[in-house]
Amino acid sequence: MFRLTLTLLFFIGVQQNLVQGAEPRLFHVRIGKEIFSENYTGRVYVFLSRGAKEPRTGPNWFTPEPFLSLDVEDWQPGTVVELSTADPAVRKFPKGFDQLNLTGMVAQSVVRFNPHDRHVGTGSGNGYSKPVRLGPNLTVSLPVLQVVSKPKARESQRTKIVTLQSKLLSEFHHRPVELKAAVTLPVGYEANLDNRYPVIYEIPGFGGTHLDARGWQRHQRPRMNTKSVDFIKVMLDPSCPLGHHVFANSANNGPYGDALVQELIPEIDRQFRTDAREYGRFLTGHSSGGWSSLWVQMNSAKTFGGTWSTAPDPVDLRDFQRINVYKPGEKMFVDNQGQRRPLARMNGRVMLWYDDFSHMEDVLGYGGQLYSFEAVFSPRGKDGLPLLLWNRETGEIDAEVAETWKKYDINLILQNHWQELEPDLKGKLHVFMGDQDTFYLEGATMLLKVTMAKLGSDAKIVILPGKNHMNLFAGGLDQKIEEEIAVQYLEHQNSKPSN
C-alpha cells in the first residue's frame, strides 16, 4: 500500500447517475499510423470522467470513475476497434456499468503500447486520444493520435539521479532493465572532501518512485548539535511492469533483491563518498516500502545496520488485511458470515471494498496493488503470468497457491529460522504501525510483535494508538526515526574499519 500526501476525499463508490435501460454506447478507437506503425496486440481502454482532469489519469483509488477495456490481437493501425457498452467481451467497471447514464461525461481512449510501464493512461509510450464530451449521439470516435512522453528526471545541485542497467535483471527478462535511485547529498558534501557519510535507503510505497526524493531537499534541517549526523539519503525506485517489486527475488519480477545488493548499492558506493560499512547503511520505507525494507533487512542482514519500517504491508499472511490466506474455505470478498470484506477505512467508515477494488484492477490489467502481491509471492504459471491467489469472480482462494506464499511470510520465516537469523538481526528491527491503519494492516504487525516477544527478540515494534496509514507521521515520527538511526550509527561508527 502507499502513503498518501494529499487530503483524502471522503467518497465511497463510483460517481454515477443510474438509469434503467440505458442505451448502449459505441466507442470507435483507431490508432494513428503516424504514432504506431505495427499491428498491435494488447489492451485498449476508454476512461470516463465528470471531473476537470483528463480521464486517462484515473482511476483514483478512492474516487474511481467508470472505464472500459478490451483485449485485441493484431490490430492494424488505421482500422477501427469498437468498444460497445453492450458487448460482453468488453470489460466494464463498475459492475453496474450497464445502468450508468454517461451523457455529459468526458471520454478518452488509451492504448497500452508500452508493456513495461505499470501505469496505463500516464505510462510513458502509451497512446491516447483527445478527451471528448458525450452528448446524445451514442457513437463517438476517439482516435489515438498522441503518445505519453517519458518523464524527465531533473537533477539539482544536491540531488543526483543514478541509473544502472542491471545485468541480473536484464538476463532474467531478456531485455534491458534499469535500476534507478535519487541520491540527495547533505549540506557541506562538496566542501568536506575527506568526509564519508552514512546512507539511509528509503523505499517508497505503491505508486512511489525515486523521483519522490525531490521533496527531501526542501525539508532538510541543519544539524543542531555535535551528536547529530549528516546522511546521504537514497530514494529507491520499486516500480516494475507488474506493480511494486518490493526488492524481493521472485519468479515473475526477477532477482530485484540481488540486483539491489550486488549491483545498485556498490554503484552508489562508487559514485559517492558513502560509509560503506554494515553500520553505515540503513533502511526505511512506508507501506509496501515498509514491507520491502523489512524483507531486505531480513535477507541481507549483514549489508544494513537496521531498518525502520512504517505501516508495512501484511507481514503475517494469517492476517492479510483481515484475511487468513491459509485457512481452508477462506474467501477474499466475503467473510465467514457472508459479509463483504472492507479494504480501506477512514474514521470508522468503509472507503473501499475488496470485491470492488479487485474488479477495478481486473478491468485495468496488470500493475495494480493487489496484483503486485501475486507478482511477488506466486509462482509463474504456464502462460508466463503469476498464478492467481483468488478467483476474480467468486473470491475463492486457491489453497495450493496460498501454500507457495509462505516463502514470503515474514513472521513465519522469522519464527522458523530465528536461531540462525538472530545474531545478524540483533538491534536492527524497528516497526511502527497505527492501531487504526487505513488498510487494515495493523493485525499482521501485531502478530509479528507477539512472535518477536515470544522469541525473546529485541525487535522494536511500536503500535501507535489512534494513528492510521495517512497520519502515522503526524507528530514528528520522521524526525524520531532519523534521530534513532543517528544514535545507532554513532554507537557503531568506530566499531569496524572503513572499506
C-alpha positions as CSV (number, residue, x, y, z in Angstrom):
1,M,0.0,0.0,0.0
2,F,1.1,3.6,-0.3
3,R,1.5,6.8,1.7
4,L,-1.0,9.5,0.7
5,T,0.2,13.1,0.9
6,L,-2.9,14.7,-0.4
7,T,-6.1,15.3,1.5
8,L,-8.2,12.1,1.3
9,L,-11.5,12.6,-0.4
10,F,-14.3,11.3,1.7
11,F,-16.1,9.5,-1.1
12,I,-17.3,5.9,-1.4
13,G,-18.2,4.2,-4.7
14,V,-18.3,5.5,-8.2
15,Q,-19.8,8.8,-9.2
16,Q,-22.7,7.8,-11.2
17,N,-26.3,8.5,-12.3
18,L,-28.2,5.3,-12.6
19,V,-30.9,4.9,-15.2
20,Q,-32.9,1.9,-16.1
21,G,-32.3,0.6,-19.6
22,A,-29.6,3.0,-20.6
23,E,-28.9,2.7,-24.3
24,P,-25.6,1.1,-25.3
25,R,-22.9,3.5,-26.5
26,L,-20.2,2.7,-29.1
27,F,-16.7,4.0,-28.9
28,H,-14.7,3.8,-32.1
29,V,-11.0,3.7,-31.5
30,R,-8.3,3.7,-34.1
31,I,-4.5,4.1,-33.9
32,G,-2.9,6.9,-36.0
33,K,-0.3,5.4,-38.3
34,E,1.9,8.3,-37.6
35,I,2.4,7.2,-33.9
36,F,2.4,3.4,-34.3
37,S,3.1,1.6,-37.5
38,E,2.9,-2.1,-36.4
39,N,0.0,-4.3,-35.7
40,Y,-0.9,-4.1,-32.0
41,T,-1.8,-6.9,-29.6
42,G,-2.8,-5.8,-26.1
43,R,-5.4,-3.9,-24.2
44,V,-7.5,-0.9,-25.3
45,Y,-9.3,1.4,-22.8
46,V,-12.0,4.1,-22.7
47,F,-11.8,6.1,-19.5
48,L,-14.7,8.4,-18.5
49,S,-14.9,11.3,-16.0
50,R,-17.1,14.1,-14.8
51,G,-14.2,16.0,-13.4
52,A,-11.8,18.5,-14.9
53,K,-8.8,16.2,-15.3
54,E,-8.2,14.1,-18.4
55,P,-10.0,10.7,-17.8
56,R,-6.8,8.8,-18.7
57,T,-5.2,9.9,-15.4
58,G,-7.6,7.6,-13.5
59,P,-8.9,5.6,-11.9
60,N,-8.3,7.1,-8.5
61,W,-8.5,4.5,-5.7
62,F,-10.9,6.4,-3.5
63,T,-12.9,8.2,-6.3
64,P,-12.9,5.7,-9.2
65,E,-15.0,6.6,-12.2
66,P,-16.2,4.3,-15.0
67,F,-14.0,2.8,-17.6
68,L,-13.9,0.0,-20.2
69,S,-11.2,-2.2,-21.6
70,L,-10.9,-4.8,-24.4
71,D,-8.1,-7.1,-25.4
72,V,-7.2,-7.1,-29.1
73,E,-4.9,-9.1,-31.3
74,D,-3.0,-8.0,-34.4
75,W,-5.0,-4.7,-34.6
76,Q,-3.9,-2.8,-37.7
77,P,-3.3,0.9,-37.3
78,G,-5.8,3.0,-39.2
79,T,-8.6,0.5,-38.7
80,V,-11.4,0.9,-36.1
81,V,-11.9,-1.2,-33.0
82,E,-15.3,-0.8,-31.5
83,L,-15.9,-0.9,-27.7
84,S,-19.6,-1.3,-27.1
85,T,-21.1,-1.0,-23.6
86,A,-23.4,-3.8,-24.5
87,D,-20.6,-6.2,-25.6
88,P,-20.0,-9.0,-23.0
89,A,-16.4,-9.2,-24.3
90,V,-15.7,-5.7,-23.1
91,R,-14.6,-5.4,-19.5
92,K,-16.5,-2.8,-17.6
93,F,-16.1,-1.0,-14.3
94,P,-18.1,-0.8,-12.1
95,K,-20.2,-3.9,-12.3
96,G,-23.4,-1.8,-12.7
97,F,-21.9,-0.1,-15.7
98,D,-24.9,-1.1,-18.0
99,Q,-27.2,1.2,-16.0
100,L,-24.9,4.3,-16.0
101,N,-26.0,7.4,-17.7
102,L,-22.9,8.6,-19.5
103,T,-24.3,11.7,-21.0
104,G,-22.2,14.7,-20.0
105,M,-19.2,12.7,-19.1
106,V,-15.9,13.1,-20.9
107,A,-14.4,10.0,-22.7
108,Q,-10.8,9.4,-23.6
109,S,-9.2,6.3,-25.2
110,V,-5.9,4.8,-24.3
111,V,-3.8,2.1,-25.9
112,R,-1.2,0.3,-23.8
113,F,1.7,0.3,-26.2
114,N,4.4,0.1,-23.5
115,P,4.1,-3.3,-21.7
116,H,6.9,-2.3,-19.3
117,D,5.2,0.6,-17.6
118,R,2.8,-0.3,-14.8
119,H,0.8,2.9,-15.5
120,V,-1.9,2.9,-18.2
121,G,-3.1,6.3,-19.1
122,T,0.1,8.0,-18.0
123,G,2.5,5.3,-18.8
124,S,5.4,6.5,-21.0
125,G,5.0,5.5,-24.6
126,N,1.3,4.7,-24.3
127,G,-1.1,6.2,-26.8
128,Y,-4.2,8.3,-26.1
129,S,-6.9,10.4,-27.7
130,K,-8.2,13.9,-27.0
131,P,-11.0,14.0,-24.4
132,V,-14.5,14.1,-25.9
133,R,-17.6,15.1,-24.0
134,L,-20.5,12.7,-24.6
135,G,-23.8,14.1,-25.9
136,P,-26.9,12.5,-27.3
137,N,-25.1,10.8,-30.1
138,L,-24.5,7.2,-29.0
139,T,-21.4,6.6,-31.2
140,V,-18.2,8.6,-30.6
141,S,-14.9,8.5,-32.3
142,L,-11.7,8.5,-30.1
143,P,-8.7,8.4,-32.4
144,V,-5.4,7.7,-30.7
145,L,-3.0,10.3,-32.0
146,Q,-0.8,11.3,-29.1
147,V,1.8,9.4,-27.0
148,V,2.7,9.9,-23.4
149,S,6.2,11.4,-23.0
150,K,8.8,9.8,-20.9
151,P,9.1,11.8,-17.6
152,K,12.4,13.7,-17.2
153,A,14.4,13.1,-14.1
154,R,15.8,16.5,-13.2
155,E,18.8,16.8,-11.0
156,S,19.7,19.6,-8.7
157,Q,22.9,20.7,-7.0
158,R,22.3,18.2,-4.2
159,T,20.0,15.6,-5.7
160,K,21.6,13.3,-8.3
161,I,20.0,10.5,-10.4
162,V,21.7,7.2,-10.6
163,T,20.6,4.9,-13.4
164,L,22.3,1.5,-13.8
165,Q,21.5,-1.2,-16.3
166,S,21.2,-4.4,-14.3
167,K,22.9,-7.4,-15.7
168,L,20.9,-9.7,-13.4
169,L,17.5,-8.4,-14.3
170,S,18.3,-7.9,-18.0
171,E,19.4,-11.6,-18.2
172,F,16.2,-12.7,-16.4
173,H,13.8,-10.7,-18.6
174,H,15.9,-10.9,-21.9
175,R,15.7,-7.2,-22.4
176,P,17.5,-4.2,-20.9
177,V,16.2,-3.4,-17.3
178,E,17.4,-0.4,-15.3
179,L,17.7,0.2,-11.6
180,K,17.1,3.8,-10.6
181,A,17.7,5.9,-7.5
182,A,17.8,9.5,-6.4
183,V,20.8,10.4,-4.2
184,T,20.4,13.5,-2.0
185,L,23.7,14.8,-0.6
186,P,23.9,16.6,2.7
187,V,24.8,20.3,3.1
188,G,28.6,20.6,3.0
189,Y,29.2,17.5,1.0
190,E,31.1,19.4,-1.7
191,A,33.3,21.3,0.8
192,N,34.2,18.4,3.2
193,L,36.0,16.2,0.7
194,D,37.6,14.0,3.4
195,N,34.2,13.0,4.9
196,R,32.4,9.8,4.3
197,Y,28.7,9.7,5.1
198,P,26.2,7.1,6.3
199,V,23.3,6.3,3.9
200,I,19.6,6.0,4.6
201,Y,17.9,4.0,1.8
202,E,14.2,4.7,1.6
203,I,11.8,2.5,-0.4
204,P,8.6,4.3,-1.3
205,G,5.2,2.7,-1.1
206,F,3.0,1.6,-4.0
207,G,3.0,4.2,-6.8
208,G,6.2,5.9,-5.5
209,T,9.4,6.1,-7.4
210,H,12.9,7.5,-6.9
211,L,11.6,10.9,-8.1
212,D,9.8,11.3,-4.7
213,A,13.2,12.4,-3.4
214,R,12.6,15.9,-4.8
215,G,10.8,16.9,-1.6
216,W,13.8,15.9,0.6
217,Q,16.0,18.9,0.0
218,R,13.2,21.4,1.0
219,H,12.8,19.7,4.4
220,Q,16.5,19.1,5.3
221,R,17.4,20.8,8.6
222,P,20.8,22.0,9.7
223,R,22.5,20.0,12.4
224,M,21.5,21.2,15.9
225,N,24.3,19.7,17.9
226,T,27.6,17.8,17.5
227,K,25.9,14.4,18.2
228,S,23.6,14.7,15.1
229,V,24.6,13.1,11.8
230,D,24.7,14.2,8.2
231,F,23.3,11.4,6.0
232,I,23.3,10.7,2.3
233,K,19.7,9.8,1.5
234,V,18.8,7.5,-1.3
235,M,15.3,7.1,-2.6
236,L,15.0,3.8,-4.5
237,D,12.6,3.0,-7.3
238,P,10.5,-0.1,-6.6
239,S,8.3,0.1,-9.6
240,C,8.1,-2.6,-12.3
241,P,5.7,-3.6,-15.0
242,L,3.7,-5.8,-12.6
243,G,3.5,-3.2,-9.9
244,H,5.8,-2.9,-6.9
245,H,8.6,-5.5,-6.8
246,V,9.4,-4.8,-3.1
247,F,13.1,-5.7,-3.8
248,A,12.4,-9.3,-3.4
249,N,13.7,-12.1,-5.7
250,S,10.6,-13.6,-7.3
251,A,9.6,-15.9,-10.1
252,N,7.8,-13.2,-12.0
253,N,9.7,-9.9,-11.4
254,G,13.1,-11.4,-11.2
255,P,16.1,-11.0,-8.8
256,Y,15.4,-7.5,-7.6
257,G,16.8,-8.2,-4.1
258,D,20.1,-9.5,-5.5
259,A,20.3,-6.6,-8.0
260,L,19.9,-4.1,-5.2
261,V,22.6,-5.5,-3.0
262,Q,25.0,-6.8,-5.7
263,E,24.7,-4.0,-8.3
264,L,23.0,-0.8,-7.3
265,I,24.4,-0.3,-3.8
266,P,28.0,-0.9,-5.0
267,E,27.4,1.6,-7.8
268,I,26.2,4.2,-5.3
269,D,29.3,3.5,-3.1
270,R,31.5,4.0,-6.2
271,Q,29.9,7.3,-7.2
272,F,29.6,8.9,-3.8
273,R,31.6,9.2,-0.5
274,T,29.5,6.7,1.4
275,D,30.3,4.9,4.7
276,A,30.2,1.5,3.1
277,R,30.3,-0.4,6.3
278,E,27.4,-2.5,7.6
279,Y,26.5,0.1,10.1
280,G,26.8,2.9,7.6
281,R,23.7,1.7,5.7
282,F,20.2,1.9,7.0
283,L,16.7,1.2,5.5
284,T,13.3,2.7,5.9
285,G,10.1,2.7,4.0
286,H,6.3,3.1,4.3
287,S,3.5,0.7,3.4
288,S,4.8,-1.5,0.5
289,G,8.1,0.2,1.2
290,G,7.7,-0.8,4.8
291,W,7.3,-4.4,3.9
292,S,10.2,-4.1,1.4
293,S,12.6,-2.6,4.0
294,L,11.9,-5.4,6.4
295,W,12.3,-8.0,3.7
296,V,15.6,-6.6,2.5
297,Q,17.0,-6.3,6.1
298,M,16.0,-9.8,6.9
299,N,17.5,-11.3,3.7
300,S,20.6,-9.0,3.6
301,A,21.2,-8.7,7.3
302,K,24.9,-8.1,7.1
303,T,24.6,-5.4,4.4
304,F,22.5,-3.0,6.5
305,G,22.7,-1.7,10.0
306,G,19.0,-1.7,10.6
307,T,15.5,-1.0,9.2
308,W,12.9,1.5,10.4
309,S,9.8,0.3,8.7
310,T,6.4,2.1,8.9
311,A,2.9,0.7,8.3
312,P,4.2,-2.4,6.3
313,D,2.0,-4.4,4.0
314,P,1.0,-7.7,5.7
315,V,3.9,-9.3,7.4
316,D,1.9,-12.3,8.5
317,L,-0.3,-13.9,5.9
318,R,-2.7,-15.2,8.5
319,D,-3.9,-11.6,8.6
320,F,-3.7,-10.4,5.0
321,Q,-5.9,-7.3,5.6
322,R,-8.0,-9.5,8.0
323,I,-7.9,-12.5,5.6
324,N,-6.2,-15.7,6.6
325,V,-5.0,-16.9,3.2
326,Y,-4.0,-20.3,4.6
327,K,-7.4,-21.1,6.2
328,P,-9.5,-23.7,4.2
329,G,-12.6,-22.1,2.7
330,E,-11.5,-18.6,3.3
331,K,-12.6,-16.1,0.6
332,M,-11.3,-12.7,-0.3
333,F,-14.6,-10.9,-1.0
334,V,-16.8,-12.1,2.0
335,D,-16.1,-13.3,5.5
336,N,-17.3,-16.5,7.1
337,Q,-20.7,-14.8,7.8
338,G,-21.1,-13.8,4.2
339,Q,-20.4,-10.1,4.9
340,R,-18.5,-8.1,2.3
341,R,-14.8,-7.5,3.3
342,P,-13.7,-3.9,3.5
343,L,-10.3,-2.9,2.1
344,A,-9.9,0.6,3.4
345,R,-11.5,2.8,6.1
346,M,-11.3,6.3,7.5
347,N,-12.7,7.5,10.8
348,G,-14.5,4.2,11.1
349,R,-16.2,4.5,7.7
350,V,-15.5,2.0,5.0
351,M,-13.9,3.7,2.0
352,L,-13.1,0.7,-0.3
353,W,-14.5,-2.9,-0.6
354,Y,-12.3,-5.8,-1.6
355,D,-14.6,-7.1,-4.3
356,D,-14.9,-3.7,-6.0
357,F,-11.2,-3.0,-5.8
358,S,-10.3,-6.4,-7.2
359,H,-12.8,-5.9,-10.1
360,M,-11.3,-2.4,-10.9
361,E,-7.8,-3.9,-11.1
362,D,-9.1,-6.8,-13.3
363,V,-10.5,-4.3,-15.8
364,L,-7.4,-2.2,-15.6
365,G,-4.9,-5.1,-16.1
366,Y,-1.5,-5.9,-14.6
367,G,0.4,-3.4,-12.5
368,G,-2.1,-2.8,-9.7
369,Q,-1.6,-3.0,-5.9
370,L,-3.3,-6.4,-5.4
371,Y,-1.8,-7.9,-8.5
372,S,1.6,-6.8,-7.2
373,F,1.3,-9.3,-4.3
374,E,0.7,-12.2,-6.7
375,A,3.5,-11.0,-8.9
376,V,5.9,-11.3,-6.0
377,F,4.5,-14.1,-3.9
378,S,3.1,-16.5,-6.6
379,P,4.9,-18.9,-8.9
380,R,4.8,-18.2,-12.6
381,G,2.1,-20.1,-14.5
382,K,2.4,-22.0,-17.8
383,D,1.1,-18.9,-19.5
384,G,4.0,-16.9,-18.2
385,L,1.8,-14.9,-15.7
386,P,1.7,-15.1,-11.9
387,L,-0.7,-17.7,-10.5
388,L,-3.7,-16.0,-9.1
389,L,-4.4,-16.4,-5.4
390,W,-8.1,-15.9,-5.7
391,N,-10.8,-16.3,-8.3
392,R,-11.7,-12.9,-9.7
393,E,-15.4,-13.7,-9.9
394,T,-16.0,-15.6,-6.7
395,G,-13.1,-14.5,-4.4
396,E,-12.3,-18.2,-3.6
397,I,-8.7,-18.7,-2.5
398,D,-6.6,-21.3,-4.3
399,A,-5.1,-23.3,-1.4
400,E,-2.2,-24.6,-3.5
401,V,-1.2,-21.0,-4.5
402,A,-1.6,-19.9,-0.8
403,E,0.9,-22.6,0.3
404,T,3.5,-21.1,-2.0
405,W,3.1,-17.7,-0.4
406,K,4.7,-19.0,2.8
407,K,8.1,-18.3,1.2
408,Y,7.3,-14.6,1.6
409,D,5.6,-14.7,5.0
410,I,7.9,-12.5,7.1
411,N,6.6,-13.5,10.5
412,L,6.6,-17.2,9.6
413,I,10.2,-17.0,8.3
414,L,11.4,-15.2,11.4
415,Q,9.6,-17.7,13.7
416,N,11.0,-20.8,11.9
417,H,14.6,-19.5,11.4
418,W,15.1,-17.2,14.3
419,Q,18.0,-19.1,15.8
420,E,20.1,-18.6,12.6
421,L,18.8,-15.1,11.9
422,E,19.0,-13.6,15.4
423,P,22.8,-12.9,15.5
424,D,22.7,-10.7,12.4
425,L,19.4,-9.0,13.1
426,K,20.0,-8.1,16.7
427,G,19.2,-4.4,17.3
428,K,18.1,-4.0,13.7
429,L,14.4,-4.4,13.5
430,H,12.1,-1.4,14.1
431,V,8.5,-1.2,13.0
432,F,5.9,1.5,13.6
433,M,2.2,0.9,12.9
434,G,-1.0,2.7,13.8
435,D,-3.7,0.7,15.5
436,Q,-6.3,2.2,13.1
437,D,-4.5,1.5,9.9
438,T,-6.5,2.7,6.9
439,F,-5.8,-0.6,5.0
440,Y,-6.3,-2.9,8.0
441,L,-2.6,-3.7,8.2
442,E,-2.2,-3.5,12.0
443,G,-3.4,-7.0,12.7
444,A,-0.4,-8.7,10.9
445,T,2.1,-6.3,12.6
446,M,0.5,-7.2,16.0
447,L,1.1,-10.9,15.2
448,L,4.7,-10.1,14.4
449,K,5.0,-8.2,17.7
450,V,3.7,-11.3,19.6
451,T,6.1,-13.6,17.8
452,M,9.1,-11.4,18.4
453,A,8.3,-11.2,22.1
454,K,7.9,-15.0,22.4
455,L,11.3,-15.4,20.8
456,G,12.9,-13.0,23.2
457,S,13.9,-10.7,20.3
458,D,14.9,-7.1,20.9
459,A,12.9,-6.0,17.8
460,K,11.2,-2.7,18.5
461,I,7.6,-3.0,17.2
462,V,5.5,0.0,18.2
463,I,1.7,0.2,17.8
464,L,0.6,3.8,17.9
465,P,-2.9,4.5,19.3
466,G,-5.3,6.4,17.1
467,K,-2.9,6.5,14.1
468,N,-3.8,5.4,10.6
469,H,-1.9,4.9,7.3
470,M,-2.1,8.5,6.4
471,N,-1.4,10.4,9.7
472,L,1.2,8.0,11.1
473,F,3.9,10.6,10.7
474,A,2.0,13.4,12.3
475,G,3.8,14.5,15.4
476,G,7.3,14.0,14.1
477,L,7.8,10.3,13.5
478,D,10.1,11.1,10.5
479,Q,12.4,13.1,12.8
480,K,12.3,10.5,15.5
481,I,13.3,7.7,13.1
482,E,16.2,9.8,11.8
483,E,17.4,10.5,15.3
484,E,17.3,6.8,16.2
485,I,19.3,6.0,13.1
486,A,21.8,8.7,14.1
487,V,22.2,7.3,17.6
488,Q,22.7,3.8,16.2
489,Y,25.3,5.0,13.7
490,L,27.3,6.9,16.3
491,E,27.3,3.8,18.6
492,H,29.0,1.8,15.8
493,Q,30.9,4.5,14.0
494,N,34.3,3.3,15.1
495,S,33.4,-0.4,15.6
496,K,34.8,-1.6,12.2
497,P,37.4,-0.3,9.8
498,S,36.1,1.6,6.7
499,N,36.2,-0.2,3.4
